[in-house]
Amino acid sequence: MKEDTINCFKCGYFYITWNEKFPRGCKAMGFKSKEMPSAVVYESSGTQCLKFKLKKRKPS
């Protein structure tokens, strides 16, 4: 993984599904996949995900 690759775990749109075949999803792009959504976006478009939004941290 490159340093400038987007980390979906830090994105507010990323979620884990109950589907074993497609365990990762992106609410912004509206799809589920076996790979990280940012990797799928990069492979299909050649650009980094433009929908990335830093996840809000819950107050501790």
C-alpha positions in Angstrom: 0.0 0.0 0.0 1.4 3.4 -0.9 1.8 6.2 1.6 -0.7 8.4 -0.2 -3.3 5.7 -0.4 -6.6 6.6 1.4 -7.3 4.7 4.5 -11.0 3.7 4.4 -11.0 2.9 8.2 -10.6 6.7 8.8 -13.4 7.6 6.4 -16.9 8.4 7.6 -18.5 6.6 4.7 -16.8 3.3 5.2 -18.7 0.4 6.9 -18.4 -3.3 7.5 -21.2 -5.5 6.1 -22.6 -8.8 7.2 -22.0 -10.2 3.7 -19.1 -12.6 3.8 -18.4 -12.3 0.0 -18.4 -8.4 0.2 -17.4 -7.5 3.7 -16.5 -3.8 3.1 -18.7 -1.0 1.9 -18.7 2.6 0.9 -21.9 4.6 1.6 -20.7 7.6 -0.5 -20.1 5.5 -3.6 -22.9 3.0 -2.9 -21.1 -0.3 -3.3 -19.7 -3.3 -1.3 -16.5 -5.2 -2.2 -14.1 -7.8 -1.0 -11.2 -5.3 -1.2 -10.9 -1.9 0.5 -13.3 0.5 -1.4 -10.4 3.1 -1.9 -8.4 0.4 -3.7 -11.4 -0.5 -6.0 -11.9 3.2 -6.8 -8.2 3.6 -7.6 -8.1 0.4 -9.8 -11.2 1.4 -11.8 -10.6 5.1 -12.2 -6.8 5.6 -11.8 -7.4 8.4 -9.2 -7.7 8.4 -5.4 -11.2 8.5 -3.9 -12.7 12.0 -4.1 -15.5 11.2 -1.6 -13.1 10.6 1.4 -14.4 12.4 4.5 -12.4 12.1 7.8 -14.5 10.3 10.4 -15.6 12.4 13.3 -14.2 11.3 16.6 -16.5 10.7 19.5 -15.7 12.8 22.6 -14.1 10.9 25.3 
